[in-house]
Amino acid sequence: MTRSVVSPAPATQLNVKDRVTFADSNSRYLAREELQGLSADQLALARNELFARKGRHFKDDALRAYFSQFSWYQPRAWEVPLSPVEDANVQLIQSLEQSPAVSRHASTAR
């Protein structure tokens, strides 16, 4: 496996072939429990992959470089609409990113 998370991941969390953190975060509500234990970097990638899957361009060089390595990432727009599920997941991830308990160091090998 090319990625690992701090705690054991449910089968839906890692999709090694497509290299996404939560392969179904666009179609189901994520639970706080499955996000806890992820580093700030992992949370940022999980949040931004929702936008990347929709084809959002990224101003941030690191995000652009990270998502550009995947064939599924096809940037098309600066603003992309999110579904209610995606928006709720972004809000949940952001709330955890702002938590003082979140580690600021990545714990995955990229």
N, C-alpha and C positions, 0 to 999 in steps of 0.2 A: 504494500500500500504506500502511496506517495505522500499521504498526509496523515497526521495523527492529531487527536484532540486530547485535552487534559483528562477528560472522563470518557468511559466507553460510549461509543456513539450508536444510536439506533440505526437500523439498516437504511432508513430514509434520510439520514443525515449526510452520509458521504456517498458521493457518486464518483468513483475514481476515474471512470472513463471520461466524463465531462469535466471533472475537477471543480465541482461546486460544493459549497459547504452544506447547503440544505437544498437538495434537488427539487423539492416540492414546495418551497416557501412561497411560490407564486400561486399555489392552489389550495393551501391549507394554513390555518392559523398556527404559528409557532407557539410553544409553551415556554414560559420563563425558565422552567426547570431544565429544558434542553439547551438553553443558552448560557445558563450559569456555569461558570468554570472556564468559559472561553476568554482568551485574552482580549485586550482592547483592539489589537490588530485583527484578530479573528472575527470579532464582532463587526469591525469596519468593513471587512471583506464580505461578510454575510449580508450586511446592509446594502453595500454597493453592488453586489451581484444581482440583486433585484432590479436595479437600474440598468446594469450591464446587459441582462437578458432582454431588456426592452430596447436595447440599442442606443443607450445614452452615451454621448461623448463625455470624456473626463478631462478637466483642466489639470488635475493633479497628475504629474508625470508618473509617479509610482503606481497609481491605480490604472492609468492608461497602459503602462507597460505590463502590469500583471494580467489584466483582462485580454490584452492583445495577443497573448500567447495561446489563447484558446480559439479553436475554429468556430465555436458557437457565438463568439462575440463579434457582432457586426454593427459598429457605431453608425447611427443614422440621424440623431437629433440631440440637441442640448436639453430639451425638455421632453420628458416622456410621461404619458399618463399611467398611473398605477391603479390597479383594481382595489376595491375595499380591503381585500385580504392582504395584498401587497403593502398597502398603506399602513394597515394595522401592524404588520410585521416590522416595517421600518420604524414605526413609533415605539414598539416594544424594544427593539434592538437599541435605538437611541437612548431609551430610558436606562438600559443597562450600561451603555457606554459612559453615561454621565455618573454612574455609581462610583463612589470612592473605593469600593471593594474590588474593582476590576483591575487586573494586572496590566500594566502598561507595556509589558514585554511579550513579544510573540512566543508562543510555545509550539509552533509548527515548523516543520522543515519544508522549505519551498524549493 
